[in-house]
Amino acid sequence: MYLSVEKKKEIFAKYGKSETDTGSPEAQIALFSYRIQHLTEHMKKQRKDLGTQRSLVRLVGKRRRLLDYLKENDIERYRAIIKELNIRK
């Protein structure tokens, strides 16, 4: 499996407040970005995998909604996570 428990804890520890902080928008955006990156690489090899394509589009939408939420509520945190993850908006 590409996303192990250890990898999730590492992402949450780096972008969240702690290893167990799974609810903060920054941690969720980072996790979604990791998954999007993995699925994008998969789609480059398997172009006709429509199930994965649908999942990728849904993940991008979820991440966009979280980024919009963060932008409305705390612009500084939004700018920090955009800069740190190199997400273009």
HELIX and SHEET records of a PDB file:
HELIX    1   1 VAL A    5  TYR A   15  1                                  11    
HELIX    2   2 PRO A   25  LYS A   45  1                                  21    
HELIX    3   3 LEU A   50  ASN A   73  1                                  24    
HELIX    4   4 ILE A   75  LEU A   85  1                                  11    
END                                                                             
